[in-house]
């Protein structure tokens, strides 16, 4: 049987002095710390059998993927299915106790946390991410691939493949900045999920990530 590993890498820290939920908004680059995190992950992967690198089209994901591609002499492909989830609070502050969540005009968006009503349905996220995983597995068959994406899509994919309900408390996510969630395949069958934090533990509750 052929073993293939598809690593899902959450991008590094973003420069976001206004602390808004930036979602799919353009122009959000890595902070200095985020750039260092991307380099730490690239160093961590040295010696692995990475044959394919692909990223979300958003700037922060592309910048996180760049040192990995350079380190392995690979072009970084783009897969739109790896993009951050859509969110109706995009561009607003959503920290608990301040910002948009305190305004009654926004409360109807919170009516159904199981879907969720404020953004892209969890099932839709899971299906597109699984499609990206299968594409990367085929591209790197017998080797390893790195897919740079975002916290919620990665966490939703993990819960989906582990057979868990997709609605969840965001505070429970195991998907820190610059972390790797790895899907291990034997031929086309997923046999194991692994998780590691090459850049060290960070707060997984960072918004708009």
Buried (B, 14 or more C-beta within 10 A) or exposed (E): EEBBBBBBBBBBBBBBEEBBBBBBBEEBBBBEBBBBBBBBBBBBBEEBBBBBBBBBBBBBBBBBBBBBBEBBEBEBBBBEBBBBBBBBBBBBBBBEEEBBBEEEEBEEBEEEEEBBEBBBBBEBBBBBBBEBBBBBBEBBBEBBBBBBBBBBBBBBBBBBBEEEEBEBEEEEBEBBBBBBBBBBBEEEEBEEBEBEBBBEEBEBBBBBB
